Amino acid sequence: MKTLYKYRPIDKYTIRTLALGEIYFSSPYDFNDPFDSQISFPFSATKDNIVDFFFSLSQEIGLKLSRESIESFVQNLEKGGNLDYVSEFAVQFLKSRHKQELKDIGIYCLSEVNNNVLMYSHYCDGHKGICIELKFTKANELYNYLYGVSYHAKFPEINHFERDYNKVFRERYTSKAINWAYEKEWRIILPKHQSQSIVLPDNVISAVIFGCNTNEDDKTLIKNIVRGKNSSIQFYNAVKSSSGYLLNIIKDE
């Protein structure tokens, strides 16, 4: 089981999540990080890159060509002086595929932590919103689409010609600058789900944490909505610590 958290202001989309279990998958173009999912490509491909490219492509389209036959094909291209043209084709193909992915892919962002002061400030309307706890079990299909984000001081070196395309996919969409490491982010990444919603199973949302500035009227509204859907969901409050710049998560009485 993986327990994760969604920081949210109290708005109509949050109400739909609590009342209907509906979550919305965003486009990477809409993220607040201009580098997110915007990776660079090499200017050219090496001979080994081209072999990897055609081998992976043949597997994807079901040709199942042997690596030896592709190596022989590329060697003949090199002898004929055509390797540079094929190199350019491979790079442009990968750029085009990434561009299409960015139009199709949908991402739902979550966090490992429920008490981050900055995230309540940035994503919860200045601590006036809520943090939703979600539990994903292996029985839930979404569990297979959960990816932890990795953080880097420099651009990660991604081998776009990697034979395992799933590995390249993960690296493209889960690599961020180290400045964002405090978010301890996880993502649900779904192809063909950009700007679309799905409905979670009833048992995924397990708790709601109120920000330290959430007003009582909003708390009452949220409790009434949640209890009407699932009475087992628990409520907590993020409370300012008296001993440091911390938030303590306390069970709501």
Beta strands, then each sheet from edge to edge (+ up, - down):
strand 1: 2-8
strand 2: 22-25
strand 3: 106-111
strand 4: 130-136
strand 5: 146-148
strand 6: 150-152
strand 7: 175-177
strand 8: 185-190
strand 9: 196-199
strand 10: 205-210
strand 11: 234-240
strand 12: 247-251
sheet 1: 1+ 4- 10+ 11+ 12-
sheet 2: 2+ 9-
sheet 3: 3+ 8- 5+
sheet 4: 6+ 7+
end
